[in-house]
Amino acid sequence: MDDMFKEALELVKAQATVRAMTAEEMTAMVGTLAKSLQALSQPVVEPAGAVPAAIAKVDAAKSIRETAVTCLECGKVCKIITGKHLALHGLDADTYREKWGLKKGTPLACKALARARRKKMKEMQLWERRKSAAGAKPKADEAAPATGKVAKAATAKPKGRPKKA
């Protein structure tokens, strides 16, 4: 017996347990399912160098839109193309950009998300905190007595978990 025919019989059998079916309905359903499963199992032959239809419509530069980004490999639409998603295609961000002709520093996030992140970073002003922290460290070292290793050992925290009493 054909594998697709067996699969169709199993599906119709499961359907018949859920609802009442006549013999004609079952035979018609088995026939249509077997044909459908056979058609699905046939490999799709695409011309050499052809790009899938969903991806062909999206130009690399137009794949990054205001509220969504389209993966040029699989056509998935999301807010950001993560490294985990690119790993599914066997790529990293740099090779993805190179493969699809995007500029080296192009963010793989939608424009709105990139804009919001940029604004948040400007508000946080981490570079100012770093300058002030770097300026404060040498002053603290100068104020501390130069007793050497003994002072460091006294201020060091004990390793491991504290012992129960």
Sequence and secondary structure as in RCSB ss.txt:
>XXXX:A:sequence
MDDMFKEALELVKAQATVRAMTAEEMTAMVGTLAKSLQALSQPVVEPAGAVPAAIAKVDAAKSIRETAVTCLECG
KVCKIITGKHLALHGLDADTYREKWGLKKGTPLACKALARARRKKMKEMQLWERRKSAAGAKPKADEAAPATGKV
AKAATAKPKGRPKKA
>XXXX:A:secstr
  HHHHHHHHHHHHHHHHS   HHHHHHHHHHHHHHHHHHHS     TT   HHHHTS TGGGB SS EE TTT 
 EESB  HHHHHHTT  HHHHHHHHT  TT  SB HHHHHHHHHHHHHHTHHHHHHHHHHHHHHHHHHS   THH
HHHHHS  SS     
